[in-house]
Amino acid sequence: MKPLRAPLSEADARALKLGETVYVYGNVITGRDEMHVRALKLSEEGADVPKDIEESVLFHCGPIMVQRDDGSWSVVAAGPTTSARMNKLEPEMIRRFRIRAIIGKGGMSEEVSAAMKEVGCVYLAATGGAAISMAEGLKRCTGVEWLDLGMAEAMWRFDAERLGPLIVAMDSEGNSLYEKVRRSLVRTP
């Protein structure tokens, strides 16, 4: 099992191989549909976008959070969202913000894979149904952006410690475990 220290460089992402098991340490942000829409819109308008998005480890997740009496936040559950929901938005996110790793479930489209190959990004598959276990890897919430979008759609910042295990399911060379499975299921007459 390989530890990854975020933020990742392009070389870090490109060094990851299909099928490797990794744990993430360091900076992780969350983002679902509305976070993607807002970040892209603000960027197109030339407005400020949180610097954390640049070269980030982006977790497709709508965490359940609780606010403590002192105003800080802690995560209760952090299950991966089905990543295919972001297929139309993700290629532009990857290219514009040079995303280095995406954590989610279910894989993503060939268009996303092409952007990953171009920029140097990988897809790390998380186990669905393991929301409590994943939350344990998000040791400390370090901030939130766009809470007006709602808890699940806001961009949360975390300091991760042993987030995973995660499987490199799509690498920066265009390889995909999901595509390998699809091809193995197609029978030729």
C-alpha positions as CSV (number, residue, x, y, z in Angstrom):
1,M,0.0,0.0,0.0
2,K,1.4,3.3,-1.1
3,P,1.1,6.6,0.8
4,L,0.4,9.7,-1.2
5,R,1.1,13.1,0.2
6,A,-1.1,15.9,-1.2
7,P,-0.8,18.2,-2.9
8,L,0.4,15.9,-5.6
9,S,2.7,17.0,-8.5
10,E,2.1,16.0,-12.0
11,A,5.0,13.6,-11.7
12,D,3.4,12.1,-8.6
13,A,0.1,11.5,-10.5
14,R,1.9,10.1,-13.5
15,A,3.9,7.6,-11.4
16,L,0.8,5.9,-10.1
17,K,-0.1,2.6,-11.9
18,L,-3.4,1.0,-12.6
19,G,-4.5,-1.3,-9.7
20,E,-2.2,0.2,-7.1
21,T,-3.7,0.6,-3.6
22,V,-3.0,4.0,-2.0
23,Y,-3.8,6.0,1.1
24,V,-3.9,9.8,0.9
25,Y,-2.4,12.2,3.4
26,G,-2.6,16.0,3.3
27,N,-4.9,18.4,1.6
28,V,-8.2,17.0,0.2
29,I,-11.2,19.0,-1.0
30,T,-14.7,17.8,-1.7
31,G,-16.9,18.7,-4.7
32,R,-20.0,17.6,-6.3
33,D,-22.1,19.0,-9.2
34,E,-22.8,22.5,-7.8
35,M,-19.2,23.0,-6.6
36,H,-18.0,22.2,-10.2
37,V,-20.5,24.6,-11.8
38,R,-19.6,27.5,-9.4
39,A,-15.9,27.0,-9.7
40,L,-16.0,26.9,-13.5
41,K,-18.4,29.9,-13.7
42,L,-16.3,32.1,-11.5
43,S,-13.1,31.1,-13.4
44,E,-14.8,32.0,-16.7
45,E,-15.8,35.4,-15.3
46,G,-12.3,36.0,-14.1
47,A,-13.4,36.1,-10.5
48,D,-11.4,34.6,-7.6
49,V,-11.6,30.8,-7.1
50,P,-10.3,29.1,-4.0
51,K,-6.6,28.3,-4.6
52,D,-7.2,24.9,-3.0
53,I,-8.8,23.7,-6.3
54,E,-5.5,24.1,-8.2
55,E,-3.7,20.7,-8.5
56,S,-6.0,19.3,-5.9
57,V,-7.1,15.9,-4.7
58,L,-10.8,16.3,-5.4
59,F,-13.1,13.9,-3.5
60,H,-16.6,13.5,-5.1
61,C,-18.4,13.5,-1.8
62,G,-21.2,15.4,0.0
63,P,-20.0,14.9,3.6
64,I,-22.3,15.0,6.6
65,M,-20.8,17.7,8.9
66,V,-21.5,19.0,12.4
67,Q,-20.5,22.4,13.7
68,R,-19.1,22.5,17.1
69,D,-19.7,25.1,19.7
70,D,-16.5,26.9,18.9
71,G,-17.6,27.2,15.2
72,S,-15.3,24.5,13.9
73,W,-16.6,21.6,11.8
74,S,-16.1,17.9,12.0
75,V,-17.1,15.2,9.6
76,V,-19.6,12.4,10.6
77,A,-19.8,10.5,7.3
78,A,-18.0,10.9,3.9
79,G,-19.2,8.4,1.4
80,P,-18.1,8.7,-2.2
81,T,-20.6,10.1,-4.7
82,T,-21.1,8.3,-8.1
83,S,-18.6,10.2,-10.2
84,A,-20.4,9.7,-13.5
85,R,-22.7,12.5,-12.4
86,M,-19.8,14.9,-13.1
87,N,-18.8,13.5,-16.5
88,K,-19.9,16.6,-18.4
89,L,-18.1,19.0,-16.0
90,E,-14.9,17.1,-15.1
91,P,-12.9,17.4,-18.3
92,E,-13.0,21.2,-18.0
93,M,-12.3,21.1,-14.3
94,I,-9.3,18.9,-14.8
95,R,-7.9,21.0,-17.6
96,R,-8.6,24.4,-16.0
97,F,-7.5,23.6,-12.5
98,R,-4.9,20.8,-13.2
99,I,-6.7,18.4,-10.9
100,R,-4.2,15.7,-9.9
101,A,-6.5,13.1,-8.4
102,I,-10.2,12.4,-8.2
103,I,-11.6,10.2,-5.5
104,G,-15.1,8.7,-6.2
105,K,-17.0,5.6,-7.1
106,G,-18.0,4.0,-10.3
107,G,-15.5,5.5,-12.7
108,M,-15.8,8.2,-15.3
109,S,-16.2,8.7,-19.1
110,E,-13.6,8.4,-21.9
111,E,-13.7,12.2,-22.2
112,V,-12.6,12.5,-18.5
113,S,-9.9,9.9,-19.1
114,A,-8.6,11.9,-22.1
115,A,-8.4,15.0,-19.9
116,M,-6.6,13.0,-17.2
117,K,-4.1,11.7,-19.7
118,E,-3.4,15.3,-21.0
119,V,-3.0,16.9,-17.6
120,G,-1.6,14.1,-15.4
121,C,-4.5,13.1,-13.2
122,V,-5.7,9.8,-11.7
123,Y,-9.0,8.4,-10.5
124,L,-8.9,6.7,-7.1
125,A,-11.8,4.4,-6.5
126,A,-13.3,4.4,-3.0
127,T,-15.6,1.7,-1.6
128,G,-19.2,2.7,-1.6
129,G,-21.0,2.2,1.7
130,A,-17.9,3.0,3.7
131,A,-18.8,6.5,4.7
132,I,-17.8,6.2,8.3
133,S,-14.4,4.6,7.4
134,M,-13.7,7.3,4.9
135,A,-14.7,10.0,7.4
136,E,-12.1,8.6,9.7
137,G,-9.4,9.4,7.1
138,L,-10.5,13.1,7.0
139,K,-8.9,13.9,10.3
140,R,-9.5,17.7,10.4
141,C,-11.8,20.1,8.6
142,T,-9.7,23.1,7.7
143,G,-12.5,25.2,6.0
144,V,-15.5,25.5,3.8
145,E,-16.4,27.5,0.7
146,W,-19.8,28.1,-0.8
147,L,-21.9,26.8,2.2
148,D,-24.8,28.6,0.5
149,L,-24.9,25.7,-1.9
150,G,-25.9,23.4,1.0
151,M,-23.8,21.1,3.1
152,A,-23.5,18.3,0.5
153,E,-22.6,20.7,-2.4
154,A,-20.2,23.0,-0.6
155,M,-16.5,22.7,-1.1
156,W,-15.0,21.4,2.1
157,R,-11.3,21.4,2.9
158,F,-9.7,18.6,4.9
159,D,-6.4,17.5,6.3
160,A,-6.4,13.8,5.5
161,E,-4.6,11.1,7.3
162,R,-4.6,7.6,5.8
163,L,-7.7,8.3,3.7
164,G,-8.5,5.0,2.0
165,P,-7.7,2.4,1.0
166,L,-8.2,3.7,-2.6
167,I,-7.5,1.9,-5.8
168,V,-6.0,3.6,-8.9
169,A,-8.8,2.7,-11.2
170,M,-8.0,5.1,-14.0
171,D,-4.4,6.2,-14.5
172,S,-2.8,9.1,-16.4
173,E,-2.0,6.9,-19.3
174,G,-5.6,6.4,-20.3
175,N,-5.9,2.9,-18.7
176,S,-9.1,2.1,-16.8
177,L,-10.1,-0.9,-14.7
178,Y,-13.7,-0.2,-15.6
179,E,-13.0,-0.4,-19.3
180,K,-11.1,-3.7,-18.8
181,V,-14.1,-5.1,-17.0
182,R,-16.5,-3.9,-19.8
183,R,-14.3,-5.4,-22.5
184,S,-14.1,-8.7,-20.6
185,L,-17.9,-8.9,-20.5
186,V,-18.3,-8.3,-24.3
187,R,-18.6,-11.7,-26.0
188,T,-17.6,-12.1,-29.6
189,P,-19.7,-14.5,-31.6
